[in-house]
Amino acid sequence: MLIRPLTDTDLAAVSALCISAFEHSVAATVTPEGIATFNAIATSEALAERRQQDNVILVAEQQGELLGMIELKAGHHLSMLFVAPTQQHHGVGRQLLQAVLAHARAQTITVKSSLPAVGAYERYGFKATGAIAESAGLTYQPMLLTLTP
């Protein structure tokens, strides 16, 4: 498996992967407003714009097939981690997380986990840090990972 930075030629495929994974695992747990919010966040244009900001976006691929993606904002906030539904539970998410942590600029990494993903984040070492909350129709669990020096 190759983990590398997102390129312009990846944008449409990464957008499609994110939307597919969201529809497979998360969409049933959020409101129609949340689905619309996520779809706007996951467009090719939105990904391209965020890539120009203080974000690291990595993709995992194998033999030319896109397996997953991860986004780290400002060196400390994990904002997106999606694995193609057919590739889930094969270590892709863990490898993406390990790769992006090399770009961390803080001792703690935060994430607003969708409720279906809480178990995965707990397996990665994240701990819940507050009450379940909602923003723009998306329900999430705030979580924190403390990195060891």
C-alpha positions, 0 to 999 in steps of 0.5 A, a space after each residue: 500500500 502506498 500512502 502519499 499526498 493528495 494530487 489534483 488528479 485524485 480530487 474526483 475519486 477522493 470525493 466519490 470515496 468520501 461520499 460512498 463511505 459516508 453513505 455506507 457508514 454514517 448517513 443513516 445516523 444524521 439528519 438530511 441537513 447533515 447529509 447536505 453539509 457533508 456532501 458540501 465538505 466532500 466536493 472536489 472543489 472543497 478538497 482542493 480549497 482545503 489542500 491550499 490551506 494549513 492542511 495535510 491530505 493523504 491518500 492510500 492506494 494499491 495498484 492504482 486503486 484508491 483505498 482511503 484518505 485522511 485530512 489533518 488540519 493545522 497540525 492538530 485536528 483530524 477532520 476526515 478519515 474515510 476508507 472505501 467500504 470494501 477496504 474497511 477492517 483491513 488496516 487502511 485507516 490505521 496506516 493512514 493515521 500513522 502516516 498523517 501523525 508524522 505531520 502533527 505539530 501538537 502533543 494532542 490530536 483532536 477529532 469530532 468523530 461520527 458516532 459510527 466511527 467512535 469504536 474505530 477511533 478508540 482502537 486507534 487510542 483516542 478517548 472521548 473528551 466531552 458530550 456528544 454534540 451536533 453542528 450543521 446536522 452532523 452529530 459527533 463525539 469529541 475525542 482526543 489522542 495524546 501522542 507520546 514523545 
